[in-house]
């Protein structure tokens, strides 16, 4: 019987794939073209992903709700 990993990467992969799909959609509509803008969005998403996965329990995209978004904003602006 194979052992299970203690560190499940599935939530991080879900966040990464969601961003890549969003980015592809933005590129296909011509809404996002500049490499510097893409990097800003990538960095912002990375911060959001880190926050989500740092929560206990981790916030997945399927469990995300308005309270999670409010808590993320509070943490970003030092109000937590």
mmCIF file of the N, C-alpha and C atoms, coordinates in Angstrom:
data_MODEL
# 
_entry.id   MODEL 
# 
loop_
_atom_site.group_PDB 
_atom_site.id 
_atom_site.type_symbol 
_atom_site.label_atom_id 
_atom_site.label_alt_id 
_atom_site.label_comp_id 
_atom_site.label_asym_id 
_atom_site.label_entity_id 
_atom_site.label_seq_id 
_atom_site.pdbx_PDB_ins_code 
_atom_site.Cartn_x 
_atom_site.Cartn_y 
_atom_site.Cartn_z 
_atom_site.occupancy 
_atom_site.B_iso_or_equiv 
_atom_site.pdbx_formal_charge 
_atom_site.auth_seq_id 
_atom_site.auth_comp_id 
_atom_site.auth_asym_id 
_atom_site.auth_atom_id 
_atom_site.pdbx_PDB_model_num 
ATOM 1   N N  . UNK A 1 1  ? 0.849   -1.180 0.000   1.00 0.00 ? 1  UNK A N  1 
ATOM 2   C CA . UNK A 1 1  ? 0.000   0.000  0.000   1.00 0.00 ? 1  UNK A CA 1 
ATOM 3   C C  . UNK A 1 1  ? 0.892   1.240  0.000   1.00 0.00 ? 1  UNK A C  1 
ATOM 4   N N  . UNK A 1 2  ? 0.724   2.147  -0.974  1.00 0.00 ? 2  UNK A N  1 
ATOM 5   C CA . UNK A 1 2  ? 1.562   3.344  -1.019  1.00 0.00 ? 2  UNK A CA 1 
ATOM 6   C C  . UNK A 1 2  ? 1.205   4.308  0.106   1.00 0.00 ? 2  UNK A C  1 
ATOM 7   N N  . UNK A 1 3  ? 2.220   4.993  0.604   1.00 0.00 ? 3  UNK A N  1 
ATOM 8   C CA . UNK A 1 3  ? 1.961   5.962  1.671   1.00 0.00 ? 3  UNK A CA 1 
ATOM 9   C C  . UNK A 1 3  ? 1.467   7.273  1.063   1.00 0.00 ? 3  UNK A C  1 
ATOM 10  N N  . UNK A 1 4  ? 0.639   7.972  1.818   1.00 0.00 ? 4  UNK A N  1 
ATOM 11  C CA . UNK A 1 4  ? 0.104   9.249  1.374   1.00 0.00 ? 4  UNK A CA 1 
ATOM 12  C C  . UNK A 1 4  ? 1.033   10.371 1.803   1.00 0.00 ? 4  UNK A C  1 
ATOM 13  N N  . UNK A 1 5  ? 1.123   11.391 0.999   1.00 0.00 ? 5  UNK A N  1 
ATOM 14  C CA . UNK A 1 5  ? 1.943   12.549 1.327   1.00 0.00 ? 5  UNK A CA 1 
ATOM 15  C C  . UNK A 1 5  ? 1.312   13.325 2.475   1.00 0.00 ? 5  UNK A C  1 
ATOM 16  N N  . UNK A 1 6  ? 2.157   13.817 3.361   1.00 0.00 ? 6  UNK A N  1 
ATOM 17  C CA . UNK A 1 6  ? 1.663   14.675 4.434   1.00 0.00 ? 6  UNK A CA 1 
ATOM 18  C C  . UNK A 1 6  ? 1.353   16.076 3.918   1.00 0.00 ? 6  UNK A C  1 
ATOM 19  N N  . UNK A 1 7  ? 1.885   16.404 2.770   1.00 0.00 ? 7  UNK A N  1 
ATOM 20  C CA . UNK A 1 7  ? 1.743   17.742 2.229   1.00 0.00 ? 7  UNK A CA 1 
ATOM 21  C C  . UNK A 1 7  ? 1.021   17.680 0.890   1.00 0.00 ? 7  UNK A C  1 
ATOM 22  N N  . UNK A 1 8  ? -0.289  17.755 0.939   1.00 0.00 ? 8  UNK A N  1 
ATOM 23  C CA . UNK A 1 8  ? -1.125  17.670 -0.255  1.00 0.00 ? 8  UNK A CA 1 
ATOM 24  C C  . UNK A 1 8  ? -0.931  18.919 -1.112  1.00 0.00 ? 8  UNK A C  1 
ATOM 25  N N  . UNK A 1 9  ? -0.554  18.738 -2.350  1.00 0.00 ? 9  UNK A N  1 
ATOM 26  C CA . UNK A 1 9  ? -0.327  19.854 -3.257  1.00 0.00 ? 9  UNK A CA 1 
ATOM 27  C C  . UNK A 1 9  ? -1.565  20.205 -4.080  1.00 0.00 ? 9  UNK A C  1 
ATOM 28  N N  . UNK A 1 10 ? -2.626  19.452 -3.937  1.00 0.00 ? 10 UNK A N  1 
ATOM 29  C CA . UNK A 1 10 ? -3.806  19.673 -4.775  1.00 0.00 ? 10 UNK A CA 1 
ATOM 30  C C  . UNK A 1 10 ? -4.381  21.084 -4.655  1.00 0.00 ? 10 UNK A C  1 
ATOM 31  N N  . UNK A 1 11 ? -4.550  21.657 -3.447  1.00 0.00 ? 11 UNK A N  1 
ATOM 32  C CA . UNK A 1 11 ? -5.106  23.014 -3.383  1.00 0.00 ? 11 UNK A CA 1 
ATOM 33  C C  . UNK A 1 11 ? -4.233  24.041 -4.104  1.00 0.00 ? 11 UNK A C  1 
ATOM 34  N N  . UNK A 1 12 ? -2.925  23.955 -3.949  1.00 0.00 ? 12 UNK A N  1 
ATOM 35  C CA . UNK A 1 12 ? -2.032  24.903 -4.624  1.00 0.00 ? 12 UNK A CA 1 
ATOM 36  C C  . UNK A 1 12 ? -2.156  24.759 -6.137  1.00 0.00 ? 12 UNK A C  1 
ATOM 37  N N  . UNK A 1 13 ? -2.250  23.544 -6.604  1.00 0.00 ? 13 UNK A N  1 
ATOM 38  C CA . UNK A 1 13 ? -2.381  23.302 -8.041  1.00 0.00 ? 13 UNK A CA 1 
ATOM 39  C C  . UNK A 1 13 ? -3.692  23.874 -8.566  1.00 0.00 ? 13 UNK A C  1 
ATOM 40  N N  . UNK A 1 14 ? -4.750  23.745 -7.793  1.00 0.00 ? 14 UNK A N  1 
ATOM 41  C CA . UNK A 1 14 ? -6.038  24.307 -8.194  1.00 0.00 ? 14 UNK A CA 1 
ATOM 42  C C  . UNK A 1 14 ? -5.978  25.820 -8.337  1.00 0.00 ? 14 UNK A C  1 
ATOM 43  N N  . UNK A 1 15 ? -5.307  26.470 -7.394  1.00 0.00 ? 15 UNK A N  1 
ATOM 44  C CA . UNK A 1 15 ? -5.151  27.924 -7.463  1.00 0.00 ? 15 UNK A CA 1 
ATOM 45  C C  . UNK A 1 15 ? -4.315  28.310 -8.689  1.00 0.00 ? 15 UNK A C  1 
ATOM 46  N N  . UNK A 1 16 ? -3.244  27.575 -8.936  1.00 0.00 ? 16 UNK A N  1 
ATOM 47  C CA . UNK A 1 16 ? -2.369  27.878 -10.072 1.00 0.00 ? 16 UNK A CA 1 
ATOM 48  C C  . UNK A 1 16 ? -3.121  27.726 -11.394 1.00 0.00 ? 16 UNK A C  1 
ATOM 49  N N  . UNK A 1 17 ? -3.849  26.624 -11.520 1.00 0.00 ? 17 UNK A N  1 
ATOM 50  C CA . UNK A 1 17 ? -4.604  26.384 -12.757 1.00 0.00 ? 17 UNK A CA 1 
ATOM 51  C C  . UNK A 1 17 ? -5.686  27.437 -12.978 1.00 0.00 ? 17 UNK A C  1 
ATOM 52  N N  . UNK A 1 18 ? -6.340  27.852 -11.913 1.00 0.00 ? 18 UNK A N  1 
ATOM 53  C CA . UNK A 1 18 ? -7.375  28.884 -12.039 1.00 0.00 ? 18 UNK A CA 1 
ATOM 54  C C  . UNK A 1 18 ? -6.770  30.174 -12.571 1.00 0.00 ? 18 UNK A C  1 
ATOM 55  N N  . UNK A 1 19 ? -5.606  30.541 -12.051 1.00 0.00 ? 19 UNK A N  1 
ATOM 56  C CA . UNK A 1 19 ? -4.962  31.757 -12.539 1.00 0.00 ? 19 UNK A CA 1 
ATOM 57  C C  . UNK A 1 19 ? -4.569  31.615 -14.005 1.00 0.00 ? 19 UNK A C  1 
ATOM 58  N N  . UNK A 1 20 ? -3.979  30.499 -14.354 1.00 0.00 ? 20 UNK A N  1 
ATOM 59  C CA . UNK A 1 20 ? -3.539  30.305 -15.740 1.00 0.00 ? 20 UNK A CA 1 
ATOM 60  C C  . UNK A 1 20 ? -4.726  30.339 -16.706 1.00 0.00 ? 20 UNK A C  1 
ATOM 61  N N  . UNK A 1 21 ? -5.848  29.772 -16.311 1.00 0.00 ? 21 UNK A N  1 
ATOM 62  C CA . UNK A 1 21 ? -7.049  29.819 -17.161 1.00 0.00 ? 21 UNK A CA 1 
ATOM 63  C C  . UNK A 1 21 ? -7.559  31.248 -17.303 1.00 0.00 ? 21 UNK A C  1 
ATOM 64  N N  . UNK A 1 22 ? -7.571  31.982 -16.179 1.00 0.00 ? 22 UNK A N  1 
ATOM 65  C CA . UNK A 1 22 ? -7.997  33.376 -16.215 1.00 0.00 ? 22 UNK A CA 1 
ATOM 66  C C  . UNK A 1 22 ? -7.066  34.183 -17.122 1.00 0.00 ? 22 UNK A C  1 
ATOM 67  N N  . UNK A 1 23 ? -5.769  33.978 -16.971 1.00 0.00 ? 23 UNK A N  1 
ATOM 68  C CA . UNK A 1 23 ? -4.788  34.698 -17.773 1.00 0.00 ? 23 UNK A CA 1 
ATOM 69  C C  . UNK A 1 23 ? -4.974  34.409 -19.265 1.00 0.00 ? 23 UNK A C  1 
ATOM 70  N N  . UNK A 1 24 ? -5.171  33.163 -19.599 1.00 0.00 ? 24 UNK A N  1 
ATOM 71  C CA . UNK A 1 24 ? -5.385  32.803 -21.003 1.00 0.00 ? 24 UNK A CA 1 
ATOM 72  C C  . UNK A 1 24 ? -6.631  33.489 -21.555 1.00 0.00 ? 24 UNK A C  1 
ATOM 73  N N  . UNK A 1 25 ? -7.684  33.554 -20.761 1.00 0.00 ? 25 UNK A N  1 
ATOM 74  C CA . UNK A 1 25 ? -8.906  34.233 -21.185 1.00 0.00 ? 25 UNK A CA 1 
ATOM 75  C C  . UNK A 1 25 ? -8.642  35.722 -21.414 1.00 0.00 ? 25 UNK A C  1 
ATOM 76  N N  . UNK A 1 26 ? -7.911  36.347 -20.504 1.00 0.00 ? 26 UNK A N  1 
ATOM 77  C CA . UNK A 1 26 ? -7.591  37.770 -20.646 1.00 0.00 ? 26 UNK A CA 1 
ATOM 78  C C  . UNK A 1 26 ? -6.748  38.031 -21.892 1.00 0.00 ? 26 UNK A C  1 
ATOM 79  N N  . UNK A 1 27 ? -5.805  37.157 -22.136 1.00 0.00 ? 27 UNK A N  1 
ATOM 80  C CA . UNK A 1 27 ? -4.963  37.304 -23.330 1.00 0.00 ? 27 UNK A CA 1 
ATOM 81  C C  . UNK A 1 27 ? -5.783  37.123 -24.606 1.00 0.00 ? 27 UNK A C  1 
ATOM 82  N N  . UNK A 1 28 ? -6.678  36.143 -24.615 1.00 0.00 ? 28 UNK A N  1 
ATOM 83  C CA . UNK A 1 28 ? -7.448  35.853 -25.830 1.00 0.00 ? 28 UNK A CA 1 
ATOM 84  C C  . UNK A 1 28 ? -8.402  36.984 -26.188 1.00 0.00 ? 28 UNK A C  1 
ATOM 85  N N  . UNK A 1 29 ? -8.864  37.732 -25.195 1.00 0.00 ? 29 UNK A N  1 
ATOM 86  C CA . UNK A 1 29 ? -9.752  38.862 -25.471 1.00 0.00 ? 29 UNK A CA 1 
ATOM 87  C C  . UNK A 1 29 ? -8.980  40.157 -25.677 1.00 0.00 ? 29 UNK A C  1 
ATOM 88  N N  . UNK A 1 30 ? -7.659  40.103 -25.517 1.00 0.00 ? 30 UNK A N  1 
ATOM 89  C CA . UNK A 1 30 ? -6.838  41.295 -25.688 1.00 0.00 ? 30 UNK A CA 1 
ATOM 90  C C  . UNK A 1 30 ? -6.864  42.230 -24.502 1.00 0.00 ? 30 UNK A C  1 
ATOM 91  N N  . UNK A 1 31 ? -7.433  41.778 -23.389 1.00 0.00 ? 31 UNK A N  1 
ATOM 92  C CA . UNK A 1 31 ? -7.536  42.621 -22.200 1.00 0.00 ? 31 UNK A CA 1 
ATOM 93  C C  . UNK A 1 31 ? -6.223  42.768 -21.451 1.00 0.00 ? 31 UNK A C  1 
ATOM 94  N N  . UNK A 1 32 ? -5.337  41.822 -21.621 1.00 0.00 ? 32 UNK A N  1 
ATOM 95  C CA . UNK A 1 32 ? -4.085  41.834 -20.870 1.00 0.00 ? 32 UNK A CA 1 
ATOM 96  C C  . UNK A 1 32 ? -2.966  41.400 -21.804 1.00 0.00 ? 32 UNK A C  1 
ATOM 97  N N  . UNK A 1 33 ? -2.068  42.328 -22.105 1.00 0.00 ? 33 UNK A N  1 
ATOM 98  C CA . UNK A 1 33 ? -1.001  42.029 -23.059 1.00 0.00 ? 33 UNK A CA 1 
ATOM 99  C C  . UNK A 1 33 ? 0.390   42.330 -22.534 1.00 0.00 ? 33 UNK A C  1 
ATOM 100 N N  . UNK A 1 34 ? 0.513   43.319 -21.681 1.00 0.00 ? 34 UNK A N  1 
ATOM 101 C CA . UNK A 1 34 ? 1.826   43.764 -21.228 1.00 0.00 ? 34 UNK A CA 1 
ATOM 102 C C  . UNK A 1 34 ? 2.434   42.778 -20.232 1.00 0.00 ? 34 UNK A C  1 
ATOM 103 N N  . UNK A 1 35 ? 3.669   42.341 -20.480 1.00 0.00 ? 35 UNK A N  1 
ATOM 104 C CA . UNK A 1 35 ? 4.323   41.418 -19.544 1.00 0.00 ? 35 UNK A CA 1 
ATOM 105 C C  . UNK A 1 35 ? 4.397   41.969 -18.120 1.00 0.00 ? 35 UNK A C  1 
ATOM 106 N N  . UNK A 1 36 ? 4.597   43.269 -17.985 1.00 0.00 ? 36 UNK A N  1 
ATOM 107 C CA . UNK A 1 36 ? 4.677   43.846 -16.638 1.00 0.00 ? 36 UNK A CA 1 
ATOM 108 C C  . UNK A 1 36 ? 3.324   43.763 -15.927 1.00 0.00 ? 36 UNK A C  1 
ATOM 109 N N  . UNK A 1 37 ? 2.239   43.955 -16.651 1.00 0.00 ? 37 UNK A N  1 
ATOM 110 C CA . UNK A 1 37 ? 0.903   43.832 -16.054 1.00 0.00 ? 37 UNK A CA 1 
ATOM 111 C C  . UNK A 1 37 ? 0.623   42.389 -15.666 1.00 0.00 ? 37 UNK A C  1 
ATOM 112 N N  . UNK A 1 38 ? 1.003   41.477 -16.529 1.00 0.00 ? 38 UNK A N  1 
ATOM 113 C CA . UNK A 1 38 ? 0.815   40.055 -16.229 1.00 0.00 ? 38 UNK A CA 1 
ATOM 114 C C  . UNK A 1 38 ? 1.569   39.691 -14.959 1.00 0.00 ? 38 UNK A C  1 
ATOM 115 N N  . UNK A 1 39 ? 2.782   40.208 -14.806 1.00 0.00 ? 39 UNK A N  1 
ATOM 116 C CA . UNK A 1 39 ? 3.570   39.897 -13.613 1.00 0.00 ? 39 UNK A CA 1 
ATOM 117 C C  . UNK A 1 39 ? 2.927   40.464 -12.350 1.00 0.00 ? 39 UNK A C  1 
ATOM 118 N N  . UNK A 1 40 ? 2.357   41.657 -12.445 1.00 0.00 ? 40 UNK A N  1 
ATOM 119 C CA . UNK A 1 40 ? 1.663   42.241 -11.290 1.00 0.00 ? 40 UNK A CA 1 
ATOM 120 C C  . UNK A 1 40 ? 0.500   41.348 -10.876 1.00 0.00 ? 40 UNK A C  1 
ATOM 121 N N  . UNK A 1 41 ? -0.312  40.932 -11.835 1.00 0.00 ? 41 UNK A N  1 
ATOM 122 C CA . UNK A 1 41 ? -1.438  40.044 -11.520 1.00 0.00 ? 41 UNK A CA 1 
ATOM 123 C C  . UNK A 1 41 ? -0.948  38.706 -10.966 1.00 0.00 ? 41 UNK A C  1 
ATOM 124 N N  . UNK A 1 42 ? 0.132   38.184 -11.526 1.00 0.00 ? 42 UNK A N  1 
ATOM 125 C CA . UNK A 1 42 ? 0.683   36.915 -11.047 1.00 0.00 ? 42 UNK A CA 1 
ATOM 126 C C  . UNK A 1 42 ? 1.144   37.055 -9.587  1.00 0.00 ? 42 UNK A C  1 
ATOM 127 N N  . UNK A 1 43 ? 1.812   38.165 -9.277  1.00 0.00 ? 43 UNK A N  1 
ATOM 128 C CA . UNK A 1 43 ? 2.270   38.405 -7.904  1.00 0.00 ? 43 UNK A CA 1 
ATOM 129 C C  . UNK A 1 43 ? 1.099   38.573 -6.945  1.00 0.00 ? 43 UNK A C  1 
ATOM 130 N N  . UNK A 1 44 ? 0.070   39.308 -7.382  1.00 0.00 ? 44 UNK A N  1 
ATOM 131 C CA . UNK A 1 44 ? -1.108  39.499 -6.532  1.00 0.00 ? 44 UNK A CA 1 
ATOM 132 C C  . UNK A 1 44 ? -1.802  38.163 -6.270  1.00 0.00 ? 44 UNK A C  1 
ATOM 133 N N  . UNK A 1 45 ? -1.943  37.359 -7.315  1.00 0.00 ? 45 UNK A N  1 
ATOM 134 C CA . UNK A 1 45 ? -2.577  36.048 -7.154  1.00 0.00 ? 45 UNK A CA 1 
ATOM 135 C C  . UNK A 1 45 ? -1.740  35.158 -6.242  1.00 0.00 ? 45 UNK A C  1 
ATOM 136 N N  . UNK A 1 46 ? -0.418  35.265 -6.383  1.00 0.00 ? 46 UNK A N  1 
ATOM 137 C CA . UNK A 1 46 ? 0.469   34.485 -5.516  1.00 0.00 ? 46 UNK A CA 1 
ATOM 138 C C  . UNK A 1 46 ? 0.276   34.833 -4.052  1.00 0.00 ? 46 UNK A C  1 
ATOM 139 N N  . UNK A 1 47 ? 0.116   36.126 -3.753  1.00 0.00 ? 47 UNK A N  1 
ATOM 140 C CA . UNK A 1 47 ? -0.143  36.548 -2.376  1.00 0.00 ? 47 UNK A CA 1 
ATOM 141 C C  . UNK A 1 47 ? -1.470  36.017 -1.867  1.00 0.00 ? 47 UNK A C  1 
ATOM 142 N N  . UNK A 1 48 ? -2.482  36.060 -2.719  1.00 0.00 ? 48 UNK A N  1 
ATOM 143 C CA . UNK A 1 48 ? -3.795  35.538 -2.344  1.00 0.00 ? 48 UNK A CA 1 
ATOM 144 C C  . UNK A 1 48 ? -3.734  34.034 -2.112  1.00 0.00 ? 48 UNK A C  1 
ATOM 145 N N  . UNK A 1 49 ? -3.054  33.331 -3.001  1.00 0.00 ? 49 UNK A N  1 
ATOM 146 C CA . UNK A 1 49 ? -2.907  31.882 -2.859  1.00 0.00 ? 49 UNK A CA 1 
ATOM 147 C C  . UNK A 1 49 ? -2.181  31.533 -1.569  1.00 0.00 ? 49 UNK A C  1 
ATOM 148 N N  . UNK A 1 50 ? -1.099  32.246 -1.279  1.00 0.00 ? 50 UNK A N  1 
ATOM 149 C CA . UNK A 1 50 ? -0.347  31.985 -0.045  1.00 0.00 ? 50 UNK A CA 1 
ATOM 150 C C  . UNK A 1 50 ? -1.231  32.197 1.175   1.00 0.00 ? 50 UNK A C  1 
ATOM 151 N N  . UNK A 1 51 ? -2.028  33.253 1.156   1.00 0.00 ? 51 UNK A N  1 
ATOM 152 C CA . UNK A 1 51 ? -2.929  33.499 2.278   1.00 0.00 ? 51 UNK A CA 1 
ATOM 153 C C  . UNK A 1 51 ? -3.942  32.359 2.398   1.00 0.00 ? 51 UNK A C  1 
ATOM 154 N N  . UNK A 1 52 ? -4.569  31.987 1.282   1.00 0.00 ? 52 UNK A N  1 
ATOM 155 C CA . UNK A 1 52 ? -5.583  30.921 1.298   1.00 0.00 ? 52 UNK A CA 1 
ATOM 156 C C  . UNK A 1 52 ? -5.024  29.629 1.877   1.00 0.00 ? 52 UNK A C  1 
ATOM 157 N N  . UNK A 1 53 ? -3.857  29.238 1.403   1.00 0.00 ? 53 UNK A N  1 
ATOM 158 C CA . UNK A 1 53 ? -3.293  27.960 1.821   1.00 0.00 ? 53 UNK A CA 1 
ATOM 159 C C  . UNK A 1 53 ? -2.677  28.030 3.207   1.00 0.00 ? 53 UNK A C  1 
ATOM 160 N N  . UNK A 1 54 ? -2.462  29.235 3.711   1.00 0.00 ? 54 UNK A N  1 
ATOM 161 C CA . UNK A 1 54 ? -1.938  29.406 5.059   1.00 0.00 ? 54 UNK A CA 1 
ATOM 162 C C  . UNK A 1 54 ? -3.013  29.390 6.131   1.00 0.00 ? 54 UNK A C  1 
ATOM 163 N N  . UNK A 1 55 ? -4.269  29.380 5.726   1.00 0.00 ? 55 UNK A N  1 
ATOM 164 C CA . UNK A 1 55 ? -5.373  29.347 6.687   1.00 0.00 ? 55 UNK A CA 1 
ATOM 165 C C  . UNK A 1 55 ? -5.585  27.913 7.167   1.00 0.00 ? 55 UNK A C  1 
ATOM 166 N N  . UNK A 1 56 ? -6.221  27.797 8.318   1.00 0.00 ? 56 UNK A N  1 
ATOM 167 C CA . UNK A 1 56 ? -6.502  26.467 8.854   1.00 0.00 ? 56 UNK A CA 1 
ATOM 168 C C  . UNK A 1 56 ? -7.989  26.365 9.154   1.00 0.00 ? 56 UNK A C  1 
ATOM 169 N N  . UNK A 1 57 ? -8.724  25.591 8.388   1.00 0.00 ? 57 UNK A N  1 
ATOM 170 C CA . UNK A 1 57 ? -8.290  24.804 7.238   1.00 0.00 ? 57 UNK A CA 1 
ATOM 171 C C  . UNK A 1 57 ? -8.000  25.716 6.043   1.00 0.00 ? 57 UNK A C  1 
ATOM 172 N N  . UNK A 1 58 ? -7.248  25.189 5.099   1.00 0.00 ? 58 UNK A N  1 
ATOM 173 C CA . UNK A 1 58 ? -6.902  25.955 3.901   1.00 0.00 ? 58 UNK A CA 1 
ATOM 174 C C  . UNK A 1 58 ? -8.168  26.365 3.158   1.00 0.00 ? 58 UNK A C  1 
ATOM 175 N N  . UNK A 1 59 ? -8.132  27.548 2.578   1.00 0.00 ? 59 UNK A N  1 
ATOM 176 C CA . UNK A 1 59 ? -9.253  28.038 1.776   1.00 0.00 ? 59 UNK A CA 1 
ATOM 177 C C  . UNK A 1 59 ? -9.036  27.581 0.337   1.00 0.00 ? 59 UNK A C  1 
ATOM 178 N N  . UNK A 1 60 ? -9.930  26.760 -0.140  1.00 0.00 ? 60 UNK A N  1 
ATOM 179 C CA . UNK A 1 60 ? -9.865  26.314 -1.533  1.00 0.00 ? 60 UNK A CA 1 
ATOM 180 C C  . UNK A 1 60 ? -10.783 27.209 -2.359  1.00 0.00 ? 60 UNK A C  1 
ATOM 181 N N  . UNK A 1 61 ? -10.627 27.160 -3.650  1.00 0.00 ? 61 UNK A N  1 
ATOM 182 C CA . UNK A 1 61 ? -11.489 27.982 -4.497  1.00 0.00 ? 61 UNK A CA 1 
ATOM 183 C C  . UNK A 1 61 ? -12.942 27.539 -4.410  1.00 0.00 ? 61 UNK A C  1 
ATOM 184 N N  . UNK A 1 62 ? -13.168 26.268 -4.167  1.00 0.00 ? 62 UNK A N  1 
ATOM 185 C CA . UNK A 1 62 ? -14.553 25.795 -4.048  1.00 0.00 ? 62 UNK A CA 1 
ATOM 186 C C  . UNK A 1 62 ? -15.176 26.164 -2.705  1.00 0.00 ? 62 UNK A C  1 
ATOM 187 N N  . UNK A 1 63 ? -14.352 26.413 -1.686  1.00 0.00 ? 63 UNK A N  1 
ATOM 188 C CA . UNK A 1 63 ? -14.898 26.787 -0.380  1.00 0.00 ? 63 UNK A CA 1 
ATOM 189 C C  . UNK A 1 63 ? -14.873 28.292 -0.143  1.00 0.00 ? 63 UNK A C  1 
ATOM 190 N N  . UNK A 1 64 ? -14.247 29.045 -1.016  1.00 0.00 ? 64 UNK A N  1 
ATOM 191 C CA . UNK A 1 64 ? -14.078 30.491 -0.876  1.00 0.00 ? 64 UNK A CA 1 
ATOM 192 C C  . UNK A 1 64 ? -15.423 31.193 -0.779  1.00 0.00 ? 64 UNK A C  1 
ATOM 193 N N  . UNK A 1 65 ? -15.556 32.091 0.203   1.00 0.00 ? 65 UNK A N  1 
ATOM 194 C CA . UNK A 1 65 ? -16.776 32.886 0.304   1.00 0.00 ? 65 UNK A CA 1 
ATOM 195 C C  . UNK A 1 65 ? -16.411 34.328 0.650   1.00 0.00 ? 65 UNK A C  1 
ATOM 196 N N  . UNK A 1 66 ? -17.420 35.174 0.785   1.00 0.00 ? 66 UNK A N  1 
ATOM 197 C CA . UNK A 1 66 ? -17.182 36.598 1.007   1.00 0.00 ? 66 UNK A CA 1 
ATOM 198 C C  . UNK A 1 66 ? -16.428 36.847 2.314   1.00 0.00 ? 66 UNK A C  1 
ATOM 199 N N  . UNK A 1 67 ? -16.669 36.037 3.333   1.00 0.00 ? 67 UNK A N  1 
ATOM 200 C CA . UNK A 1 67 ? -15.942 36.219 4.603   1.00 0.00 ? 67 UNK A CA 1 
ATOM 201 C C  . UNK A 1 67 ? -14.458 35.974 4.420   1.00 0.00 ? 67 UNK A C  1 
ATOM 202 N N  . UNK A 1 68 ? -14.110 34.996 3.588   1.00 0.00 ? 68 UNK A N  1 
ATOM 203 C CA . UNK A 1 68 ? -12.699 34.744 3.300   1.00 0.00 ? 68 UNK A CA 1 
ATOM 204 C C  . UNK A 1 68 ? -12.076 35.947 2.599   1.00 0.00 ? 68 UNK A C  1 
ATOM 205 N N  . UNK A 1 69 ? -12.778 36.500 1.636   1.00 0.00 ? 69 UNK A N  1 
ATOM 206 C CA . UNK A 1 69 ? -12.255 37.665 0.917   1.00 0.00 ? 69 UNK A CA 1 
ATOM 207 C C  . UNK A 1 69 ? -12.085 38.858 1.852   1.00 0.00 ? 69 UNK A C  1 
ATOM 208 N N  . UNK A 1 70 ? -13.032 39.046 2.762   1.00 0.00 ? 70 UNK A N  1 
ATOM 209 C CA . UNK A 1 70 ? -12.920 40.136 3.730   1.00 0.00 ? 70 UNK A CA 1 
ATOM 210 C C  . UNK A 1 70 ? -11.739 39.911 4.671   1.00 0.00 ? 70 UNK A C  1 
ATOM 211 N N  . UNK A 1 71 ? -11.529 38.676 5.098   1.00 0.00 ? 71 UNK A N  1 
ATOM 212 C CA . UNK A 1 71 ? -10.396 38.360 5.972   1.00 0.00 ? 71 UNK A CA 1 
ATOM 213 C C  . UNK A 1 71 ? -9.075  38.569 5.240   1.00 0.00 ? 71 UNK A C  1 
ATOM 214 N N  . UNK A 1 72 ? -9.026  38.210 3.966   1.00 0.00 ? 72 UNK A N  1 
ATOM 215 C CA . UNK A 1 72 ? -7.818  38.430 3.167   1.00 0.00 ? 72 UNK A CA 1 
ATOM 216 C C  . UNK A 1 72 ? -7.528  39.921 3.057   1.00 0.00 ? 72 UNK A C  1 
ATOM 217 N N  . UNK A 1 73 ? -8.544  40.713 2.757   1.00 0.00 ? 73 UNK A N  1 
ATOM 218 C CA . UNK A 1 73 ? -8.347  42.159 2.670   1.00 0.00 ? 73 UNK A CA 1 
ATOM 219 C C  . UNK A 1 73 ? -7.867  42.723 3.999   1.00 0.00 ? 73 UNK A C  1 
ATOM 220 N N  . UNK A 1 74 ? -8.460  42.286 5.087   1.00 0.00 ? 74 UNK A N  1 
ATOM 221 C CA . UNK A 1 74 ? -8.049  42.771 6.405   1.00 0.00 ? 74 UNK A CA 1 
ATOM 222 C C  . UNK A 1 74 ? -6.592  42.422 6.680   1.00 0.00 ? 74 UNK A C  1 
ATOM 223 N N  . UNK A 1 75 ? -6.191  41.224 6.310   1.00 0.00 ? 75 UNK A N  1 
ATOM 224 C CA . UNK A 1 75 ? -4.801  40.805 6.513   1.00 0.00 ? 75 UNK A CA 1 
ATOM 225 C C  . UNK A 1 75 ? -3.860  41.636 5.644   1.00 0.00 ? 75 UNK A C  1 
ATOM 226 N N  . UNK A 1 76 ? -4.264  41.926 4.421   1.00 0.00 ? 76 UNK A N  1 
ATOM 227 C CA . UNK A 1 76 ? -3.425  42.721 3.505   1.00 0.00 ? 76 UNK A CA 1 
ATOM 228 C C  . UNK A 1 76 ? -3.233  44.142 3.999   1.00 0.00 ? 76 UNK A C  1 
ATOM 229 N N  . UNK A 1 77 ? -4.255  44.681 4.617   1.00 0.00 ? 77 UNK A N  1 
ATOM 230 C CA . UNK A 1 77 ? -4.197  46.070 5.043   1.00 0.00 ? 77 UNK A CA 1 
ATOM 231 C C  . UNK A 1 77 ? -3.903  46.208 6.527   1.00 0.00 ? 77 UNK A C  1 
ATOM 232 N N  . UNK A 1 78 ? -3.414  45.131 7.150   1.00 0.00 ? 78 UNK A N  1 
ATOM 233 C CA . UNK A 1 78 ? -2.992  45.179 8.542   1.00 0.00 ? 78 UNK A CA 1 
ATOM 234 C C  . UNK A 1 78 ? -4.108  45.388 9.540   1.00 0.00 ? 78 UNK A C  1 
ATOM 235 N N  . UNK A 1 79 ? -5.311  44.962 9.212   1.00 0.00 ? 79 UNK A N  1 
ATOM 236 C CA . UNK A 1 79 ? -6.451  45.146 10.109  1.00 0.00 ? 79 UNK A CA 1 
ATOM 237 C C  . UNK A 1 79 ? -6.829  43.868 10.835  1.00 0.00 ? 79 UNK A C  1 
ATOM 238 N N  . UNK A 1 80 ? -6.021  42.829 10.681  1.00 0.00 ? 80 UNK A N  1 
ATOM 239 C CA . UNK A 1 80 ? -6.350  41.546 11.312  1.00 0.00 ? 80 UNK A CA 1 
ATOM 240 C C  . UNK A 1 80 ? -5.673  41.457 12.655  1.00 0.00 ? 80 UNK A C  1 
# 
